[in-house]
Amino acid sequence: MNAATLTARVLLGTWFVYSGGMKIFGTGLDRFTRDVANYQLVKPPLDAVAAYTVPWLEVIAGLCLMLGILRRGAILTIAGLVVVFSISVGWAWSKGLDISCGCHGGDAPIQYWHKVAEFAGYFILLGWLWWMEMRNVAAITGRRESL
């Protein structure tokens, strides 16, 4: 695996560990539950289930990506989280909600166009990591695997 792939995996994994860790240990899961509720996508108790589950998924997937453990699963998990985040932010934007993102516990309102750029960056990076992973698998097995 080349240095660029390793660097991308470690940086993206670190970012997700940090993001999940801030929700768990920084501002707390009670605060994140309120942030999730502000999106008005789910009602109690599903808002708490999401708020208590998502940060742990971020931390575990980020650690796996950083350490190279279950790389494909980590990439797919993070991509799934980014899809959910994208849908949530798009929903809030369509409803004109003036809420904080909840990403790191701050109170600053979402800058929707910034989030669009951020999510696009995630998808590009995750797509590239997936492609590199599939190339690696094909090189090891001596065959091409389709996505």
C-alpha positions in Angstrom: 0.0 0.0 0.0 1.4 3.4 -0.8 2.0 6.3 1.5 -0.8 8.4 0.2 -3.4 5.7 0.9 -2.0 5.1 4.4 -2.0 8.8 5.1 -5.5 9.3 3.9 -6.7 6.3 6.0 -5.0 7.6 9.1 -6.2 11.2 8.7 -9.8 10.2 7.9 -9.9 7.7 10.7 -8.4 10.2 13.1 -11.1 12.7 12.1 -13.9 10.2 12.8 -12.4 9.1 16.1 -12.2 12.8 17.1 -15.7 13.5 16.0 -17.2 10.6 17.8 -15.0 11.1 20.8 -16.1 14.7 21.1 -19.8 13.6 21.1 -19.1 11.0 23.7 -16.5 12.5 26.0 -16.5 16.2 25.1 -20.0 17.6 25.1 -21.6 14.4 26.1 -24.3 12.1 24.7 -27.1 14.0 26.4 -26.1 17.1 24.4 -25.8 15.1 21.2 -29.3 13.7 21.8 -30.7 17.2 21.8 -28.7 18.0 18.6 -30.2 14.9 16.9 -33.7 15.9 18.1 -33.2 19.3 16.6 -33.1 17.8 13.1 -36.7 16.7 13.6 -36.1 13.4 11.7 -37.0 11.0 14.4 -38.9 11.3 17.7 -38.0 10.0 21.1 -36.7 7.4 21.9 -35.2 7.0 18.4 -33.3 10.3 18.7 -31.6 8.9 21.8 -30.9 5.5 20.2 -29.2 7.4 17.2 -27.3 9.7 19.5 -26.0 7.0 21.7 -25.1 4.7 18.7 -23.6 7.0 16.0 -20.6 8.3 17.9 -19.5 4.8 18.9 -19.8 3.8 15.2 -17.6 6.8 14.3 -15.0 5.9 16.9 -14.9 2.2 16.0 -14.9 2.6 12.3 -12.3 5.4 12.5 -10.0 3.2 14.7 -10.3 0.3 12.3 -9.5 2.6 9.3 -6.5 4.0 11.1 -5.2 0.7 12.2 -5.9 -1.2 8.9 -8.3 -3.6 10.6 -11.4 -4.6 8.5 -10.5 -1.8 6.1 -13.4 -2.4 3.6 -15.9 -2.6 6.5 -14.6 0.6 8.0 -14.8 2.4 4.6 -18.3 1.2 4.1 -19.4 2.1 7.6 -18.0 5.6 7.3 -19.6 6.0 3.9 -22.9 4.9 5.4 -22.5 7.4 8.2 -21.7 10.2 5.7 -24.8 9.2 3.7 -26.9 9.5 6.9 -25.3 12.8 7.8 -25.9 14.1 4.3 -29.6 13.1 4.4 -30.0 14.7 7.9 -28.4 18.0 6.9 -30.3 18.0 3.6 -33.5 17.5 5.6 -32.7 20.3 8.0 -31.8 22.6 5.0 -35.1 21.8 3.2 -37.0 22.7 6.3 -35.1 25.9 6.8 -33.9 24.8 10.3 -31.4 27.2 12.0 -29.7 24.6 14.2 -26.2 23.7 15.1 -24.7 20.7 13.3 -24.0 18.7 16.4 -20.8 17.5 14.8 -18.5 18.5 17.6 -20.8 19.9 20.2 -20.6 23.6 19.2 -23.5 26.0 19.0 -22.7 27.6 15.7 -25.5 27.2 13.1 -24.9 24.9 10.2 -23.4 26.5 7.2 -25.2 24.4 4.6 -23.0 25.0 1.6 -19.9 24.3 3.7 -21.5 21.0 4.6 -22.1 20.2 1.0 -18.4 20.7 0.2 -17.4 18.7 3.3 -19.6 15.8 2.3 -18.4 15.9 -1.3 -14.8 15.7 0.0 -15.7 12.7 2.2 -17.3 10.9 -0.7 -14.4 11.5 -3.0 -11.9 10.4 -0.4 -13.9 7.3 0.5 -14.4 6.4 -3.1 -10.7 6.6 -3.7 -9.9 4.6 -0.6 -12.4 1.9 -1.8 -10.9 1.9 -5.3 -7.4 1.5 -3.8 -8.6 -1.3 -1.5 -10.1 -3.1 -4.5 -6.9 -2.8 -6.4 -5.0 -4.2 -3.4 -7.4 -7.2 -3.2 -7.1 -7.8 -7.0 -3.3 -7.7 -6.7 -3.3 -10.2 -3.9 -5.8 -12.6 -5.4 -4.5 -12.2 -9.0 -8.0 -11.3 -10.3 -10.2 -8.3 -10.7 -13.1 -8.0 -8.3 -16.0 -5.9 -9.3 -17.6 -3.4 -7.0 
